[in-house]
Amino acid sequence: MSYGGLFSYVPGTSLFHRVAPLAKCIWVLCVWTVSIAFSDVYRLTPVVLIVLTAALYSGIFREVRSQLIGILATITLLILVQGLYNPGPSDVVLTLIPKQVPLIGGTGNLTSHGLLFGAAMSERFIAILFSSLVGIMTTSEEDITSFLSDVVRLPYTYVLIAVMALRFIPTIAEEFNSILDAQRARAFEPESMNIVKRLTTAYVPVMIPLATGAILKAEEVAISMQVRAFGQGKRTYRGRHAKMHLLDYAFISVTIALTAIYLGSALIPSWHSIF
């Protein structure tokens, strides 16, 4: 059974599965542009809702649900860090260490300005992450290779290396879970260890066989490529070449138009202030 996780291809019939890789690339770049252009919650929230809807519609949530805890932990950390170190002009909302505590009491003030800015940075992170996952996980290896070869015009050797490295990530993740399950069957319980040990030496029994297995798999792939005389002479992509259709042009036009309208709407108040 193939491992479903980050960067693994998810078959489907959604709109993102049917449009060409170039159209999805333009959509991802537009989401990145809007996410980077704004730094407030009010303008980033609609972008996040659109991206999460696209992720849910395309079916990638089923594959990344095991990583949601890590994503939520990253979001929480972003909000707390910005709340602590970006005080701004606002009042204190919460003090992490009460004033009654000796010596360090009254520290760790979370301000409303910092929390809002942290929430905005978290929304930017979510928009960039999930838009990228939608673009990658709804595109097959063949379409990615065709896009990088035909549109981006990268040499076929580099394209093959990039695609193999991208699709090798789910294989490594599957191997990690298998090794971890085998170690747990031998009474290995990293969850019961303290946080310091978990971050330093707890996963050594897992990482050593994982690294060894990855090296062996890489050697097997290298031998297979050598047997097929890969690298001898100039190689070109001989698979299916993705062509643009009316749906792709319509998708690109709507994406660019909505992005321009959204970016332009933010500039309208500044135009009025000039006059």
N, C-alpha and C positions, 0 to 999 in steps of 0.2 A: 504494500500500500504506500503510495507516495505521500510525502509529508506536506501538509498544508500549512503554510506560514508566510512570513514576509518574503516578498519577491517571487513567490511561486505562482505560476500561471493558473488562472481560474477560468475554466471554460464557461461560456455562457452566450446568451443571445441579446444582451442589453445593447443600448445605443453605443456605449463605449467599446463593446466588443466588435461592433459592426463598422465603426468609422476607421479610417486609415490612421496609421501611427503618426503621420504628420499632423493630422487634426488634433489628436490627443496631446501631442507635444505642444502645439500652440495653446491649447486649453490649459495645460499645466503652467506654461510660461505666463499666461494671463493671470492665473490665480496667484502665482508668485509675485507678479508685478503689483497687483492690488494689495496683497498681504504686506509687502515691504513698504508700499506707499503710505499706508495708514498705520497709526500706532494708538488708536483709541478703540475701546470696546464697541462703541455704537456703530462704527463703520465696518469693523471686522466680524461682528456677529453674523450678519447676513451671508458673508463669504463662507464662514465656517458651516453654517446651516446648509448652504448649497453643496459644499464639498462632502459633508457627511451624508447628505441625501444621495449624492452620486456614488459614494462608497457603499451605502446600503443597497442602492438600486443595482449596482454592478455585481454584488455578491461577495465582495472581498472581506466583509465583516466576519463571515464565517471562518475565514482563514487566519485572521489576525486577532481573534478573541483571546488567544493564549498570551498575547503580548499587551493586552489592554491594561494589565496591572502595572507594567513598567511604564506605559505611556501616561497613566494617571499619576504615578509617582513623580514622573518628570514634570508634569503640569503643576502638581502641588508644590514641588521644590521651586519652580519658577515664580509662582505667586508669593511664596514665603520670602524668597530672597529679595524680590523687588519690593515687597511690603516692608522689609527691614531696612534696606539700604537705598531706597528711593523715597525719602520722607515727603518731599514737596511741601506745599503750603497748607496741607489739610491737617485735620485733627487726628489724634491717636484713636484708633478703633479698638485695639486689643493690645495688652501687654503680656508677653509670653512668660516673663518672670515677675511675679508680684513684688511690690515694694517691701513687703514684710520679710523677704529673704535677705539675710545678711550679705554685705559686700556687693553682690551682683543684683540686688533687688531693683526693680524698675527698668531693667534693660530688656531689649527685644520688643520695641514698640512697633506695632503694625499700623500704618496710616492708610487712610482711605485712598489717597493719591497713589501710594505705592501698590496697594492691592489692585486698584483698577489698571494700573500700568502692567502689573504682573499678569492680570487676566488677559490683557491685550496681547502680551508677548506669548502667552499660552495659546491663544486663538491663532496667532500667526504661526506658531509651531504646528498646531493641528492642521491648519489649512495647507501648509507646505508639505507636511508629511503625508496626509491622506490623498492629496491631489497627485503626488508622485506615485503613491501606491496604486491608485486607480489607473494611472497611465501605464505603469509597468505590468501590473498583475492582470490586466485585461488584454495584453498583447502577447501573442505567442512568440516563441523563439524565432520561428521563420519570419514573422513580420518584423521583429526587432532587427534581425540580420538584414532583411531587405531595406529597411528604413536607413540603417547606418551605412549600408553600401550604396544605395541609389540616391538618397536624399542628402545625407551628411557627407558622402563621398569619402569615407574612411577606407584605408586599405583593408582587404579582406582578412589578413592575418590579425590585425588589431581588433576587427569586429568579432572574429571568432573568440579571441581571448576575452574580450569584454562580456560576450554573451555567456560563455562557459563559466566565467567567474560569477556572474549574476545568478545564474541558475544553480551554481554549486552551493550557494548559501542555504537553500532548503535542505540539501543533502547533508551538510554539516550539522544543521539543526536537528535533523532526524537522528543522525548518529549520536549527537549529544544526549538526546532524550533516551536513546536505547542504552547508552553506557550508564546514564544516571539511574535508570530503572534497574539495570543489572547490579549496580553498587548498592542500591536501596534493598535489593533482595539479600544482600550480604550485611544488612543492619547498618548501612551507611545513611545517616540522617543529618544532612547539613542544615536543615531548618531548625534543629534543636540547638545548634551552636550559637554562640554570641556573635554580634555583628562584626567585630574585629576579626575573629577567626574565619568567618564566612567570606570576608573580603580578601583574606590573605592566603590561607592554606587549606581551606575546607574543600575546594573543588580541584585540588591537585590530583586526586585519584581519578577524576573525570577528564581533566584537560590533557594529561599525559597520553592515555590511549586515544583520545580524540585527535591530538596532533599527530601521533604515529599513524593512525588510520588515514588522516588527510594526506600525509606525505605518500603513503602507499597508493592511494587512489590517484594522486597526481602523477606518480610514476607509471601507473597502468595506462592513464590517458596519454602520457607522453610516448610510451611504447606503441600504443595503437596508432597515434598520429605518424610516428616514424615508419611503421609498417606500410602505411598508406602514402608514404613519400610526401608528407606535408612539409611545405617550406622549400621544396625543390621546384624552382620556377615560379612565375607569376600566377597567382590564383585569383579567380573572380567568383562572385556569388552566382550559382547556377540554379538556385531554387526559384520559388514563386516570387514574382516581383509585384509589390502592392501598387495598385493604381488608384487614382483619385476618382471618385464618383460624385454625383450631384449631392448626395447626402453629406459627403465630406466637405464640399464647398459651402453648403448651407450651414453646417455645424461651425465651420471656421468663421463665416460671416457673422453669425449670431454671437459667437464668443467674443470676437473683436469689437462688435458694436456695443454689447453690454459692458465690456471692460472700459471702452471709451466713454460711455455715458456715466458709468460709476465714477471714473476718475474725474470727468468734467464736472460732475455735480459737486465735488469737493472744492472746486476752484471758483464756483459761482459766488459764494460769500465774499471771497477775496476780491473778485471783480467789483462787486458793489461797494466794498470798502474803499476802493481807489477813487470812485466818484463821490 
